[in-house]
Amino acid sequence: MAMQITGRRITISDSLREYAEEKIGSAIKVMDWDPINVDVILFRESNPANQRPACCEVTLRFKDKIIRVEENEEDLHTAIDVASA
């Protein structure tokens, strides 16, 4: 399984990258899935009226299907936690 973690208009720190790899990777192992690849995109929405601007998008690609999760929270760590649950 190849996991790619990218930031949209933000720089991803090493600690945040490791945190996302650990949380998303653990969730995939618990589900006993074997995706071909996993894309994680982290970003913050710029709308000041948005109460939960931190977003985590996770896309799992299998041979015959795609599973996608998107979660918005107050900070990126919480968004990763909710997306991996």
C-alpha positions as CSV (number, residue, x, y, z in Angstrom):
1,M,0.0,0.0,0.0
2,A,1.4,3.4,-1.0
3,M,0.2,6.4,1.1
4,Q,0.7,9.9,-0.1
5,I,0.1,12.8,2.2
6,T,-0.1,16.3,0.7
7,G,-1.1,19.7,1.8
8,R,-3.2,22.1,-0.3
9,R,-1.9,25.6,0.2
10,I,-0.1,24.6,3.4
11,T,3.2,23.0,4.3
12,I,2.9,19.6,6.0
13,S,5.3,19.3,9.0
14,D,7.1,16.0,9.6
15,S,5.2,15.4,12.8
16,L,1.8,16.0,11.2
17,R,2.8,13.6,8.3
18,E,3.8,10.9,10.8
19,Y,0.5,11.5,12.8
20,A,-1.6,11.1,9.7
21,E,0.3,8.0,8.5
22,E,-0.1,6.4,12.0
23,K,-3.8,7.2,12.4
24,I,-4.9,6.4,8.8
25,G,-2.6,3.4,8.5
26,S,-4.0,1.9,11.8
27,A,-7.6,2.4,10.7
28,I,-6.9,0.5,7.4
29,K,-5.2,-2.3,9.3
30,V,-8.1,-2.7,11.7
31,M,-10.5,-2.9,8.8
32,D,-8.3,-5.5,7.2
33,W,-8.3,-3.8,3.9
34,D,-5.6,-3.8,1.3
35,P,-6.0,-0.7,-0.9
36,I,-3.7,-0.2,-3.9
37,N,-3.0,3.4,-2.7
38,V,-4.2,5.9,-0.2
39,D,-4.2,9.7,-0.8
40,V,-4.5,12.0,2.2
41,I,-5.0,15.8,1.5
42,L,-4.9,18.3,4.3
43,F,-5.9,21.9,4.0
44,R,-7.6,24.8,5.7
45,E,-10.5,26.6,4.2
46,S,-10.1,30.4,4.0
47,N,-13.8,31.4,4.8
48,P,-13.6,33.2,8.2
49,A,-17.3,32.3,8.9
50,N,-16.5,28.6,8.8
51,Q,-16.4,27.3,12.4
52,R,-14.4,24.2,11.3
53,P,-11.8,25.3,8.7
54,A,-9.4,22.3,9.0
55,C,-10.1,19.6,6.4
56,C,-8.8,16.0,5.9
57,E,-9.7,14.2,2.7
58,V,-8.8,10.5,2.5
59,T,-9.2,8.5,-0.7
60,L,-8.7,4.7,-0.7
61,R,-8.3,3.1,-4.2
62,F,-8.9,-0.6,-4.6
63,K,-9.0,-2.7,-7.8
64,D,-12.7,-2.3,-8.3
65,K,-13.8,0.5,-6.0
66,I,-13.0,3.9,-4.4
67,I,-13.8,4.9,-0.8
68,R,-13.6,8.6,0.1
69,V,-13.9,10.3,3.5
70,E,-13.9,14.1,4.1
71,E,-14.0,15.6,7.6
72,N,-13.9,19.2,8.7
73,E,-12.9,20.2,12.3
74,E,-11.3,23.0,14.2
75,D,-7.7,21.7,13.8
76,L,-5.9,19.3,11.5
77,H,-5.1,16.7,14.2
78,T,-8.8,16.4,15.1
79,A,-9.8,16.2,11.4
80,I,-7.4,13.3,11.0
81,D,-8.7,11.6,14.1
82,V,-12.4,11.8,12.9
83,A,-11.5,10.8,9.3
84,S,-9.7,7.7,10.6
85,A,-12.5,6.6,13.0
